[in-house]
Each structure stands twice: as C-alpha cells, then as structure tokens.
C-alpha cells in the first residue's frame, strides 16, 4: 500500500482506552477491502488506528470510516478522548 495515516486517541485511563478499543478492533478484519487495511492497537491509555491504502481516495474513505467508528464507540461507552495525536 502506498499511503498511510495513523491517529492515536489518548484517554483518561487504560480502562477507557480498552473499552473503546474492544468496540472497534473487531471491525479491523471485517471492513477491509482490496484498497485499504486497518490495524487497531492499544497501549495503556492510548488507542492507535493505522490505515494503509492503495490510493488517496481509499485513504480518505478509510480515515472517515475509522474516525466515525471510534466516535460512535466513545459515545456509546460514555468516554471521551482527552487528546488525539
């Protein structure tokens, strides 16, 4: 894949990051296509999503999808990122 975007959400606690991470990590294998691949990793209070894409259009679509998934998981679990890197 030629293009990549990585974003990290920092939460108040590892428990909050784990809650959001568990909500979205199952989607990593389920919504991949021929043009994008995503990975979800958690380290303590940080949740990192890396998106690789074959082209910029697919990268933009992947970014929109994953930011939306994380947003929904946060709203449903009642937690909020304190920072996004």
SULCORSUL-V140445 format. One record per helix or strand of 2 or more residues. SS is the DSSP state (h for helix, s for strand). FROM is the first residue (numbers start at 0). LEN is the number of residues. If there is no record, write none. Layout:
ss->{SS,SS}
from->{FROM,FROM}
len->{LEN,LEN}
//
This chain:
ss->{s,h,h,s,s,h,s}
from->{2,13,26,35,45,55,82}
len->{8,12,4,8,8,22,2}
//
